[in-house]
């Protein structure tokens, strides 16, 4: 996990504004399959949104778990949508 400065966070929020959530947290909660989907989306897109369909009262705890397990940075939580950012690893060549 890494920290973002206020300027970086603001820039990423601006970039994330038009994005649609690609991962949905439903009745099953934060399962291994859901974490695998978050990993896949972060690897493909770097900046993703996760919508909470259930467990809305636990959004801070869920966001902390997602950040800890994925190594991403929390860009922000707006309503029931969590925005995460993780840069792609530098390709070895």
C-alpha atoms as one frame of an Amber mdcrd trajectory, in Angstrom:
protein
   0.000   0.000   0.000   1.161   3.532  -0.665  -0.100   6.989   0.152  -1.302
   9.594  -2.323  -0.801  13.320  -1.899  -3.841  15.616  -1.927  -2.983  16.742
  -5.456  -2.641  13.148  -6.701  -5.913  12.155  -5.031  -7.726  15.140  -6.587
  -6.322  14.332 -10.040  -7.353  10.672  -9.757 -10.845  11.647  -8.572 -11.170
  13.832 -11.664 -10.047  10.959 -13.905 -12.420   8.530 -12.158 -15.461  10.774
 -12.443 -16.707   9.428 -15.820 -15.854   5.790 -14.985 -18.573   3.265 -14.245
 -18.131   0.778 -11.370 -16.609  -2.458 -12.674 -16.874  -4.491  -9.457 -20.040
  -4.931  -7.378 -20.126  -6.107  -3.745 -23.381  -8.019  -3.229 -24.905 -10.385
  -0.706 -21.844 -12.638  -0.619 -19.677  -9.807   0.672 -15.959  -9.573   0.032
 -15.149 -13.098  -1.170 -11.924 -14.494  -2.619 -13.512 -14.380  -6.075 -14.391
 -10.715  -5.609 -10.850  -9.891  -4.485  -9.544 -11.749  -7.553 -11.836  -9.607
  -9.736 -10.531  -6.440  -8.020  -6.942  -7.598  -8.652  -7.761  -8.312 -12.304
  -9.426  -4.919 -12.822  -6.593  -3.021 -11.088  -4.028  -4.795 -13.250  -5.976
  -3.995 -16.405  -7.109  -0.436 -15.660  -5.132   0.919 -12.641  -8.088   3.105
 -11.567 -11.375   1.348 -10.715 -14.653   1.908  -8.938 -16.301  -0.659  -6.651
 -20.042  -0.263  -5.952 -21.512  -1.549  -2.694 -24.923  -3.113  -3.294 -24.953
  -4.585   0.214 -22.948  -3.923   3.406 -23.260  -0.169   2.839 -22.938   0.507
   6.563 -19.507  -1.179   6.539 -18.012   0.743   3.617 -15.003   2.079   5.558
 -14.047  -1.394   6.791 -14.568  -2.928   3.341 -12.464  -0.206   1.720  -9.670
  -0.785   4.258  -9.756  -4.529   3.549  -9.663  -3.976  -0.227  -6.702  -1.606
   0.134  -4.803  -3.969   2.444  -5.344  -7.079   0.306  -4.814  -5.504  -3.114
  -1.974  -3.109  -2.303  -3.960  -0.294  -3.905  -4.450   3.239  -2.638  -7.853
   4.532  -1.614  -8.726   7.495  -3.823 -12.045   8.140  -2.141 -15.449   6.950
  -1.034 -18.409   8.816  -2.472 -21.833   7.498  -1.539 -21.648   3.735  -1.947
 -18.788   3.769  -4.458 -15.161   3.126  -3.493 -12.460   4.315  -5.899  -9.115
   2.479  -5.866  -5.830   3.127  -7.671  -2.801   0.921  -8.139  -0.177   1.662
 -10.789   0.831  -1.173 -13.065   4.160  -2.740 -12.165   6.974  -1.655 -14.450
   7.444  -4.218 -17.186  10.772  -5.935 -17.271  12.293  -5.912 -20.687
